[in-house]
Amino acid sequence: MACRKGHGPFRPINKYNVPVMNGRICILGAGNMGRALVGGLLRSGMRPEQLNVGEKHLAARTTLARDFGVSALADNSAAAAGAAVVVLAVKPQDVVATLSGLAGLFAGQRPLVVSVAAGVRIATLQGACGAGTAVVRAMPNRPALVGAGITGLYAAGEVSTAQRASAQSVLGSVGETVWVPTEEALDVVTALSGSGPAYFFLLAELLAEAGESLGLEAPAARRLANATLYGSGLLAHAADADLKRLRAEVTSAGGTTEAAVRVFESAGLRATVTQALVAAAQRSRDLAAVTGNP
């Protein structure tokens, strides 16, 4: 949805070309993701007075006020009052308790609720928020902490186009966004991009260890692995990036890379990666069941 500056509920735009909201936003929870969203929204052009944070811990509220100049309140109802969007950024096991007592406020205020609580299903969220509350689920990943994340989004059928745009605006402040067609697909997003940074860190860790075992000093091996991970990510993020092409460009016939890739392939790396994602997606579904979701 295109919007010009000064018209409609958005104003242009962050580095991912996602319009930035003009309305008031409340973030419930000031953990890593809550803080990342506060910082991202402010960098994208929101003003501190447009943001409220609900957070039960005094130390976290004090730090937020000092670092970002936003209003951080212990009372979630007071924090959410007047908000067009309420972002739920608490641990999955704390979702129902956090939303307890807000259903009356939501019934009159009709905010969009955006949940980044992993695994907590729409049905559970709507049950806690009250009938008629528009809910979007989001699965960001840890690079959101440095503004380089990617978030999978799913909206229930009653969420309007404008509300979808609002959700995309909020999560777009910390990286890219991708909409998925079913709620079940978020389990795959969790397995791929939510957990994905750990897979790349593990490979880099193993590369550094192997380099050290082959004679490199440990600091040099770590630096080489870390920089290779970082630079490869930049190449993969280019507008014209194609992963197969990028791999082929490094893999000269009969060369050193081909020798290493052949070992990966013969060890069944492709099947192992698929099995790993299957296990992570299943664990996401299992955790949803543990938190009392249907």
C-alpha positions as CSV (number, residue, x, y, z in Angstrom):
1,M,0.0,0.0,0.0
2,A,1.6,3.2,-1.1
3,C,1.3,6.3,1.0
4,R,2.6,9.8,0.6
5,K,4.2,11.7,3.4
6,G,1.6,13.4,5.6
7,H,-1.3,11.4,4.3
8,G,-3.0,8.4,6.0
9,P,-1.8,6.4,9.0
10,F,1.7,5.9,7.7
11,R,4.7,7.9,6.9
12,P,7.7,6.8,4.7
13,I,9.8,4.7,5.3
14,N,12.5,2.6,6.7
15,K,15.3,0.9,4.9
16,Y,13.1,-2.1,4.0
17,N,10.6,0.2,2.3
18,V,7.9,-0.5,4.9
19,P,5.8,2.5,5.8
20,V,6.2,3.7,9.4
21,M,3.1,4.1,11.6
22,N,1.9,7.4,12.9
23,G,-0.4,5.9,15.5
24,R,0.4,5.0,19.1
25,I,2.1,1.6,19.8
26,C,2.3,-0.3,23.0
27,I,4.9,-3.1,23.5
28,L,4.2,-5.5,26.3
29,G,7.6,-6.9,27.5
30,A,11.0,-5.3,27.5
31,G,13.2,-8.3,26.8
32,N,15.5,-8.6,23.8
33,M,12.8,-8.5,21.2
34,G,10.8,-5.8,22.9
35,R,13.9,-3.5,23.1
36,A,14.8,-4.3,19.5
37,L,11.4,-3.2,18.4
38,V,11.5,0.0,20.4
39,G,14.9,0.8,18.9
40,G,13.8,-0.1,15.4
41,L,10.6,1.9,15.5
42,L,12.5,5.0,16.8
43,R,15.1,4.6,14.0
44,S,12.3,4.3,11.5
45,G,10.9,7.7,12.5
46,M,8.5,7.2,15.3
47,R,8.7,9.6,18.2
48,P,9.3,8.4,21.8
49,E,5.9,9.8,22.9
50,Q,4.2,7.5,20.4
51,L,5.5,4.4,22.2
52,N,4.5,2.9,25.5
53,V,6.1,-0.2,27.1
54,G,4.4,-2.4,29.7
55,E,7.1,-4.1,31.8
56,K,6.8,-5.5,35.3
57,H,10.5,-5.2,36.2
58,L,11.6,-1.8,37.5
59,A,15.2,-2.2,36.3
60,A,14.1,-2.8,32.7
61,R,11.7,0.1,32.8
62,T,14.4,2.4,34.1
63,T,16.8,1.3,31.4
64,L,14.2,1.8,28.6
65,A,13.4,5.3,29.8
66,R,17.1,6.2,30.0
67,D,18.1,4.6,26.7
68,F,15.2,5.5,24.5
69,G,13.1,8.2,26.3
70,V,9.9,6.1,26.0
71,S,7.3,5.7,28.7
72,A,7.6,2.4,30.5
73,L,4.9,1.4,32.9
74,A,4.3,-1.5,35.3
75,D,0.6,-1.4,34.6
76,N,-0.2,-3.1,31.2
77,S,-3.6,-1.5,31.0
78,A,-2.2,1.9,31.4
79,A,0.5,1.2,28.9
80,A,-1.9,-0.2,26.3
81,A,-4.5,2.6,26.7
82,G,-5.0,4.5,23.5
83,A,-2.7,2.2,21.4
84,A,-3.6,1.3,17.9
85,V,-1.2,-1.6,18.0
86,V,-0.3,-3.7,21.0
87,V,2.8,-5.9,20.5
88,L,3.0,-9.0,22.8
89,A,6.7,-9.6,23.3
90,V,6.7,-11.8,26.4
91,K,7.7,-15.5,26.9
92,P,5.1,-18.0,25.7
93,Q,4.4,-19.2,29.2
94,D,3.6,-15.6,30.3
95,V,1.1,-14.8,27.5
96,V,-2.2,-15.5,29.2
97,A,-1.1,-13.8,32.4
98,T,0.1,-10.7,30.5
99,L,-3.2,-10.4,28.6
100,S,-5.3,-11.1,31.7
101,G,-7.4,-8.1,32.5
102,L,-6.9,-6.5,29.1
103,A,-10.0,-8.0,27.3
104,G,-12.3,-5.2,28.5
105,L,-9.8,-2.5,27.3
106,F,-9.5,-4.3,24.0
107,A,-13.2,-4.6,23.5
108,G,-13.6,-0.8,23.6
109,Q,-10.4,0.1,22.0
110,R,-10.2,-2.5,19.2
111,P,-6.4,-2.5,18.8
112,L,-4.4,-4.8,16.5
113,V,-2.6,-7.4,18.7
114,V,0.7,-8.6,17.2
115,S,2.3,-11.5,19.0
116,V,5.9,-12.5,18.8
117,A,5.5,-15.1,21.4
118,A,6.8,-18.3,19.8
119,G,4.3,-21.1,19.3
120,V,1.3,-19.5,20.9
121,R,-1.6,-20.0,18.5
122,I,-4.1,-17.5,17.3
123,A,-7.0,-19.4,19.1
124,T,-5.2,-19.0,22.4
125,L,-4.4,-15.4,21.8
126,Q,-7.9,-14.5,20.8
127,G,-9.3,-16.4,23.8
128,A,-7.1,-14.3,26.1
129,C,-7.7,-11.0,24.3
130,G,-11.5,-11.4,23.9
131,A,-13.8,-12.0,21.0
132,G,-13.4,-9.7,18.0
133,T,-9.7,-8.8,18.7
134,A,-7.6,-8.7,15.5
135,V,-4.5,-10.8,16.0
136,V,-1.4,-11.2,13.9
137,R,1.3,-13.7,14.8
138,A,5.0,-12.9,14.0
139,M,8.1,-15.0,14.2
140,P,11.2,-12.7,14.1
141,N,14.8,-13.9,14.5
142,R,17.7,-12.8,16.6
143,P,19.4,-10.6,13.9
144,A,16.4,-8.2,14.6
145,L,18.6,-7.1,17.5
146,V,20.9,-5.4,15.0
147,G,18.1,-4.3,12.6
148,A,18.9,-7.2,10.2
149,G,16.2,-9.7,11.1
150,I,13.5,-11.4,9.0
151,T,10.0,-12.0,10.3
152,G,7.4,-14.5,9.2
153,L,3.9,-13.1,9.6
154,Y,0.5,-14.8,9.7
155,A,-2.9,-13.0,10.0
156,A,-6.2,-14.5,10.8
157,G,-9.0,-14.0,8.3
158,E,-10.7,-11.1,10.1
159,V,-7.5,-9.0,10.0
160,S,-8.0,-6.1,7.6
161,T,-5.6,-5.0,4.9
162,A,-4.8,-1.9,6.9
163,Q,-4.1,-3.9,10.0
164,R,-1.8,-6.2,8.0
165,A,0.1,-3.2,6.8
166,S,0.4,-2.0,10.4
167,A,1.9,-5.3,11.5
168,Q,4.3,-5.3,8.7
169,S,5.3,-1.7,9.6
170,V,6.1,-2.7,13.1
171,L,8.2,-5.8,12.3
172,G,9.7,-4.1,9.3
173,S,11.4,-1.7,11.6
174,V,13.9,-4.5,12.5
175,G,14.3,-6.2,9.2
176,E,12.5,-7.9,6.3
177,T,9.0,-9.4,6.5
178,V,7.4,-12.4,4.8
179,W,3.7,-13.4,5.0
180,V,2.8,-17.0,5.1
181,P,-0.6,-18.4,4.1
182,T,-1.3,-20.7,7.1
183,E,-0.6,-20.6,10.8
184,E,1.1,-24.0,10.5
185,A,3.6,-22.5,8.2
186,L,5.0,-20.5,11.1
187,D,6.4,-23.7,12.6
188,V,8.5,-24.0,9.4
189,V,9.5,-20.4,9.7
190,T,10.5,-21.0,13.2
191,A,12.7,-24.0,12.1
192,L,14.2,-22.2,9.2
193,S,14.8,-18.5,10.1
194,G,13.9,-18.4,13.8
195,S,16.4,-21.1,14.7
196,G,18.5,-20.6,11.6
197,P,21.1,-18.2,13.0
198,A,22.3,-20.9,15.3
199,Y,22.9,-23.3,12.4
200,F,25.2,-20.7,10.7
201,F,26.9,-20.0,14.0
202,L,27.5,-23.7,14.5
203,L,29.0,-24.1,11.0
204,A,31.3,-21.1,11.6
205,E,32.2,-22.5,15.0
206,L,33.1,-25.9,13.5
207,L,35.1,-24.2,10.7
208,A,37.1,-22.3,13.3
209,E,37.7,-25.5,15.3
210,A,38.8,-27.4,12.2
211,G,41.1,-24.6,11.2
212,E,42.7,-24.6,14.6
213,S,43.2,-28.4,14.5
214,L,45.0,-28.0,11.2
215,G,47.5,-25.6,12.6
216,L,46.0,-22.1,12.8
217,E,46.2,-20.1,16.0
218,A,42.7,-20.0,17.7
219,P,42.2,-16.2,17.4
220,A,43.1,-16.3,13.7
221,A,40.8,-19.2,13.0
222,R,37.9,-17.5,14.8
223,R,38.5,-14.3,13.0
224,L,38.6,-16.0,9.6
225,A,35.4,-18.0,10.3
226,N,33.5,-15.0,11.7
227,A,34.5,-12.7,8.8
228,T,33.6,-15.4,6.2
229,L,30.2,-15.8,7.8
230,Y,29.6,-12.1,7.7
231,G,30.9,-11.5,4.2
232,S,28.9,-14.4,2.8
233,G,25.8,-13.1,4.4
234,L,26.3,-9.7,2.7
235,L,26.7,-11.4,-0.7
236,A,23.6,-13.5,-0.1
237,H,21.6,-10.4,0.7
238,A,22.3,-8.6,-2.5
239,A,19.3,-7.8,-4.7
240,D,20.4,-10.2,-7.4
241,A,21.6,-13.0,-5.1
242,D,20.9,-16.5,-6.1
243,L,22.3,-19.1,-3.6
244,K,23.0,-21.8,-6.2
245,R,24.8,-19.3,-8.4
246,L,26.8,-17.9,-5.5
247,R,27.9,-21.3,-4.5
248,A,28.8,-22.2,-8.1
249,E,30.9,-19.1,-8.5
250,V,33.1,-20.1,-5.5
251,T,33.2,-23.8,-6.5
252,S,35.8,-24.1,-9.4
253,A,35.9,-27.4,-11.1
254,G,38.7,-29.5,-9.7
255,G,39.5,-26.9,-7.0
256,T,39.7,-26.8,-3.2
257,T,36.1,-25.8,-2.7
258,E,34.8,-28.7,-4.9
259,A,36.9,-31.1,-2.8
260,A,35.3,-29.9,0.4
261,V,31.7,-29.7,-1.0
262,R,32.1,-33.3,-2.2
263,V,32.8,-34.4,1.3
264,F,29.7,-32.5,2.6
265,E,27.6,-34.2,-0.1
266,S,28.9,-37.7,0.6
267,A,28.2,-37.3,4.3
268,G,24.6,-36.6,3.6
269,L,24.5,-32.9,4.5
270,R,21.3,-32.2,2.4
271,A,19.3,-34.9,4.1
272,T,20.7,-33.9,7.5
273,V,19.6,-30.3,7.0
274,T,16.1,-31.4,6.1
275,Q,15.9,-33.7,9.1
276,A,17.1,-30.9,11.3
277,L,14.3,-28.6,10.1
278,V,11.7,-31.3,10.5
279,A,12.8,-31.8,14.1
280,A,12.7,-28.1,14.8
281,A,9.3,-27.6,13.2
282,Q,7.9,-30.6,15.2
283,R,9.4,-29.1,18.4
284,S,7.6,-25.9,17.7
285,R,4.3,-27.8,17.4
286,D,5.1,-29.7,20.6
287,L,5.8,-26.5,22.5
288,A,2.5,-25.0,21.3
289,A,0.7,-28.0,22.8
290,V,2.6,-27.7,26.1
291,T,1.4,-24.0,26.4
292,G,-2.2,-25.2,26.2
293,N,-2.9,-24.4,22.6
294,P,-5.3,-26.5,20.5
